[in-house]
Amino acid sequence: MARRPLPRILTTGSAQIARSRELARTAADSATDVLHPLITITRGLRRLAATGRRRWADTPKDRRGPLLFLVASVVLVVALVPYGPLLAVISLMAAAALHGRDREPAAPEGPDESQVQRLKSLYEALIPYFSIAEDLSPLYAHGGEWEKAFPAYEFDESGRVTHLVIRYPAYFTDGEADSRARIEQLLHAKSGRGREYHFAWEEEGNELTVTVLPPLPTDIAAQRFVTAPGETVLGFTDPTQVRRTLPLTYGEERRDIPPVVWRTGMRSTEPHLLIMGQPGSGTSTLLRSIALQALQHGDVVIVEGGTGEYACLTGRDGVLAVECGLTGALTSLEWAAHETERRLIAANRARQSGHEPPEDTKRPLWLLLDRPSAFAHLAAADGRKDPQSLLQVPLRHGRAANVTVVVGEQFDSADALSDDVRQHTRARVVLGPATAEQLAGVLGALPPTTPAAEVPPGRGYARLGAGSVHRLQVPSTPCPYDDTTSDAHRKAVLALLPPRTTPGDLEPVEAEPAQAVLVKAKPVEAVPVEAVPIDKEPVEAASVPAEAMAGEAP
Ligand SMILES: Nc1ncnc2c1ncn2[C@@H]1O[C@H](COP(=O)(O)OP(=O)(O)OP(=O)(O)O)[C@@H](O)[C@H]1O
């Protein structure tokens, strides 16, 4: 069959067509330039009309009548005012021109080339971990589709991953800490260097969500936190796991930050705290912060074996003792052990007789020990008791007696901690740089985040009982006599100190108001004393049961 010839225009006129196309395009461009204001105003009018329609649809039916009346009145007034209609038209055109302007060009969708490259290399790196030979249609395979494995991703301005959802096959052993750790290490090495990543494993959906965590704020000064009695703020954390926030003052600014709140007292499941860290990591600062909060509602005994700098607390209302020497430490802790027993016995008696526990058993008593291991060494050299042995009763029975023990210690002296301290401190904090072994040893679990490249003082992790591990930043609570720290932060601490009530050099033994109260309370029961005409001081009558109580204790 003979071929039909092509129309002439297609065979000979291609150059002409191209020229005509060019001409048409230029004409269209010029027309667009000329008509641009008109196009903008038309677009604006369209948008204004759409907004008006939407508003009308959103207006409840019962309000439409009055609205219509209002609009009609405005139109009438405008129509009657001299030049009103002209002004109205000009205003409408101006508003339309304003609304009709071109909006910001939409950001290009999907990752750019370098981002695709990053995701691809991450995908390739995960293949050995997320595939097995028996899998006939593996999600992870060389040359496979990374889009299926990474359903969601976000990048920062520098092109680094800030959020990534990773799908993995159901046979991956995501319940095993080692398997998880391998993936977390790989992701950190490949895209997280210098930043902290949070890993959320969703075992049911076989998905891992990786999120970059912003650094925790380091500029929070000591202040009165909005907490209930029995609550102590250890520091501040990420909003990912803590729903509660505290309103905080930052100079003149106010911000809401999620806190790590530790509950103490009778109903607490973690009534005592252990803080571990490297030298200079901020353990003394945290102890000072706890002391300032504790003094709001209770009494504090401080035993200092390091360079904790608690001089600012000496002689303040509620501070029963600040001990730096072995003898003082032993005396204070011995008293604290007896006081715990006394409180227990008094509370038990009250319970048995169907009364409320006496008031003097309810006031919280805090024993704060900074580096007690320093005394262990001294005591051994001197052939005396290790002060830590006196913590046995407060640690074992403190919860029922409202006695709380906080121990701060350095990693290199961890061996010197007594078994009681290890067993009964269920609230744990690690401050400063720490290895995975150290973190797991103290917290009993690894944090769900990668280690920070730079660890500021007061940065670490907290775990309350069997709860999750939280990142933690302790509020800056410097010793106010330390003039190397910020003036504002020192002043903030000074403002929180209770007034001085006793001379700074008083011995703790003299500061035993609780026992004195008990002694005075006793003669009420000792009715026979009143019946017999003996004008003895009640102190003598009461001193017998007080001693007997101490003797009864286990
Ligand atoms: N949360 C914090 N915010 C700001 N600075 C802090 C914080 N914690 C500690 N620092 C600063 O770090 C330094 C060391 O703190 P601190 O004395 O509390 O550490 P430490 O662990 O007790 O060490 P050491 O036992 O060697 O004294 C101090 O200068 C202190 O001001």
The ligand as a Tripos MOL2 file, in Angstrom:
@<TRIPOS>MOLECULE
LIG
   31    33     1     0     0
SMALL
NO_CHARGES

@<TRIPOS>ATOM
      1 N1         23.2330   22.5260   87.1220 N.pl3     1 LIG1
      2 C1         24.2670   23.3220   86.9810 C.ar      1 LIG1
      3 N2         24.1730   24.4330   86.2510 N.ar      1 LIG1
      4 C2         25.2190   25.2430   86.0900 C.ar      1 LIG1
      5 N3         26.4420   25.0370   86.6290 N.ar      1 LIG1
      6 C3         26.6020   23.9480   87.3810 C.ar      1 LIG1
      7 C4         25.5280   23.0300   87.5940 C.ar      1 LIG1
      8 N4         25.9750   22.0340   88.3700 N.ar      1 LIG1
      9 C5         27.2710   22.3180   88.6280 C.ar      1 LIG1
     10 N5         27.6450   23.4510   88.0550 N.ar      1 LIG1
     11 C6         28.9770   24.0710   88.1250 C.3       1 LIG1
     12 O1         29.9640   23.0610   87.9610 O.3       1 LIG1
     13 C7         30.9720   23.1540   88.9290 C.3       1 LIG1
     14 C8         31.0630   21.8510   89.7360 C.3       1 LIG1
     15 O2         29.8460   21.6440   90.4070 O.3       1 LIG1
     16 P1         29.7380   20.7910   91.7570 P.3       1 LIG1
     17 O3         30.6840   21.3170   92.7880 O.co2     1 LIG1
     18 O4         28.2990   20.7420   92.1000 O.co2     1 LIG1
     19 O5         30.2400   19.4030   91.2260 O.3       1 LIG1
     20 P2         30.6030   18.0920   92.0410 P.3       1 LIG1
     21 O6         30.1640   16.9520   91.2110 O.co2     1 LIG1
     22 O7         30.0750   18.1620   93.4250 O.co2     1 LIG1
     23 O8         32.1430   18.1290   92.0250 O.3       1 LIG1
     24 P3         33.1770   18.2120   93.2370 P.3       1 LIG1
     25 O9         32.8450   17.0910   94.1520 O.co2     1 LIG1
     26 O10        34.4770   18.1010   92.5490 O.co2     1 LIG1
     27 O11        32.9210   19.5700   93.8700 O.co2     1 LIG1
     28 C9         30.6380   24.3610   89.7890 C.3       1 LIG1
     29 O12        31.3780   25.4750   89.3220 O.3       1 LIG1
     30 C10        29.1830   24.5980   89.5450 C.3       1 LIG1
     31 O13        28.8310   25.9730   89.6300 O.3       1 LIG1
@<TRIPOS>BOND
     1     1     2 1
     2     2     3 ar
     3     2     7 ar
     4     3     4 ar
     5     4     5 ar
     6     5     6 ar
     7     6     7 ar
     8     6    10 ar
     9     7     8 ar
    10     8     9 ar
    11     9    10 ar
    12    10    11 1
    13    11    12 1
    14    11    30 1
    15    12    13 1
    16    13    14 1
    17    13    28 1
    18    14    15 1
    19    15    16 1
    20    16    17 2
    21    16    18 1
    22    16    19 1
    23    19    20 1
    24    20    21 2
    25    20    22 1
    26    20    23 1
    27    23    24 1
    28    24    25 2
    29    24    26 1
    30    24    27 1
    31    28    29 1
    32    28    30 1
    33    30    31 1
@<TRIPOS>SUBSTRUCTURE
     1 LIG1         1 GROUP 0 **** ****
